[in-house]
Amino acid sequence: MKVKQTAAAILLGLGVGFLLSLYLMRDTEVKDVRRDMAATAVDLTQRLASAPHASALELDVMLAEARRTSKRPVAWMQLREGNNAVVAQTGLEVRPAFTLKYVKARHASRKAAVKIVQRAEGRVMVEAFPVRVGTGAGNVRIQKAGLRKSAAVANAVLEIAVYLDGGK
């Protein structure tokens, strides 16, 4: 009888350990994806800053290039003004996942605006980065989550969505 109880306890411990390892592996995957998305956002922001008076077509080309060179398969990227008007876009044409007001509120409370969306093509992780768009359409600066005070208030959103299941 004691052998059965010991075996059951061992199996239960192994099962819990296995489930815990799956959870931690999933959490690590999400962190890796978000890190790569942030790197893409920073790279794109630097490209945009180097062309402060870029036209809408040039901005679309910059987003397309950032999508092509991203470490992850990108479903779409959008640069939107505060009124949700799309300034530039690449990839799937979709409705915005977040409003500027929501993104600013999340970042003010030191939280990212991120969610996973189920699409016909598979799961997609979407993250929105508040950015400052200056007088030139391409004069953009990304703002990090958690910054309470900044020299420039975010007035636009850079939304990046990547496929989690391999994508297209």
Secondary structure, DSSP 8 states (H G I E B T S, - for coil): -HHHHHHHHHHHHHHHHHHHHHHHHHHHHHHHHHHHHHHHHHHHHHHHHT-TT--HHHHHHHHHHHHHH-SS-EEEEEEEETT--EEEEEES----SS-HHHHHHHHHTT--EEEEEEETTEEEEEEEEEEEE-SSTT-EEE--TT----SS---EEEEEEEESS---
